[in-house]
């Protein structure tokens, strides 16, 4: 476990060890089928810290812990963008390692030993003191952030779980269905929207009705319009075709057929809601 706090050296955080700022903004957790993508930004103006990072003597670190799953780990996030005031990062955690609420600590830690380190902005109480830094020592601490790790699409175990892949996208508004993949139909959801789906993790039928049902309807409509073409090379078509044939065949309205395949999620959601 990395050292934390003012000992054995000053740390840039919300204390007054070092007058520079180290601020974490816009944290977001976006849930997909298998992973949880965490993004956040760091704002800092400390020239000493930036120089240590750019020279390879320090690295950004995300330390995560989930008590319910009895799991923990530390990962170096990917730098997505260098901003005028700092950095924007992204990293992914496997949903199988997480359950319910989990916590992440955002830090900068020492990667290579540094002899005689001195912060230009360290508190006057330290005067001209210098410090030897060892790998794992914390240089900056952005605080602890908590997220929920509810699995968005657990209710989509067969029949459609293996046919659809739900991915976060930053390039468009609204839900887009990509039918060009051989293995799965990719349903692209804006990252700002998919991150909010965790708010409805206790209402899986609502999640299915909002996203999966319209995507399935569009996919079935595409298949019905292109059945004269050779679709057998698409694994998602083969799987869906079996589901349709066991539910009465293709001579049905695609809206009705999609609801059958998903076992009527709208009905389930509405009937389970209390009457006011």
Buried (B, 14 or more C-beta within 10 A) or exposed (E): EBBBEBEEBBBBBEEEBBEBBBBBEEBBBBBBBEBBBBBBBBBBEBEBBBEBBEEEBBBBBBBBBBEEBEBBEBBEBEEBEEEEEBBBBBBBBEBEBBBEEBBBBBBBBBBEEBEEBBBEBBBEEBEEEEBEBEBEBBBBBBBEBEBBBBBBBEBBEEBBBBBBBBBBBEEEEEBBBBBEEEEBBBBBBBBEBBBEBBEBBEBBBBBBBBBBBBBBBBBBBBBBEEEEEEBEEBBBBEBBBEBBEEBEEBEBEBBEBBBBBBEBBBEBBEEEEEEE
